[in-house]
Amino acid sequence: MSDPKTEELIRLVFRQLELIGENPERDGLKRTPLRVAKALDFLTQGYRKNPSDVLNGALFEAKSDEMVIVKDIDFYSLCEHHLLPFFGKCHIAYLPTDKVIGLSKLPRLVDLFARRLQVQERMTHEIAATIDALVKPQGVGVVVEGQHLCMMMRGVEKQNSYAITSAMLGRFRDDARTRGEFLDLIHHRRNGP
């Protein structure tokens, strides 16, 4: 037996199917309410995670003050306005002070915020503000490129449009050279396979 929250979601999805004119009892839809409830649980798991726990002590002493970049981090999220997916890539850079964060923790932070009902602008800022608060670097830069199904499947129906948002904190906001270096490096493409 599922938990009460899942059972309630199953009932609500069943009713939604009825309201759009479908028969939730037909063969192809019998398990759809359960599948949707499980998918929503997975796609919103970011509400049940804490950024400090994601870091899990993965801050390490470092003598470097050179820029650290992790780019092309894939993400998938749900638009809070229509509950339709948006997805794309996130690029993160920071300038360490005396600590660096384990590189795998940055994509985990992106997932934490993407796995909530979101708008891209807020998600971009939340990622930057969290790194700034937990790592305390000299500066943080986050750029997110996203395609939104609410713009592609409905409304304006523009298939090739995408949104770019950025959050620049500390030296990334105050120093044009630092910001420029970051923006140049995220547009550089790797060679090879």
Buried (B, 14 or more C-beta within 10 A) or exposed (E): EEEEEBBEBBEBBBEBBEEEEBEBEEEEBEEBBBEBBBEBBEBBEBEEBEBEEBBEEBBEEBEEEEBBBBBEBEBEBBBEEBEBBBBBBBBBBBBBBEBBBEEEBBBBBBBBBBBBBBBBEBBBBBBBBBBBEBBBBBBBBBBBBBBBBBBBEEEEEEEEEBBEBBBBBBBBBEBEEBBEBBBEEBEEEEEEE
